[in-house]
Amino acid sequence: VQCDCERDPSPTIVQALYMANHPQLREKIVSPNGRVAQIVKDHTDDAKRVEEVFLWTVGRLPSKDDLAVSVEYMKASPSAKRGLEDLMWGLINTREFSLNH
């Protein structure tokens, strides 16, 4: 019998490669009916959009540094939607996401 105390919380290489490269994950992020599209539609302020992506992805608000870097990245992106898609993909591929979700 395996108990939770024996569980290794580290992501496997297969999980990491799936999260970084699988087309289905990208399709979900860029979907016109997905969370990013909804956030872009519901909010006009980039800071609020970034906060929403953080809440939906890693379950916390961004730090001041996270917020500043993310908003700056969004301003340099071709569109708000594209910037948020990239942000969500980046957050999904963090160790924080892998270990908590």
Secondary structure by P-SEA (a helix, b strand, c coil): ccccccccccccaaaaaaaaccaaaaaaaaccccaaaaaaaacccaaaaaaaaaaaaccccccaaaaaaaaaaaaacccaaaaaaaaaaaaaacaaaaacc
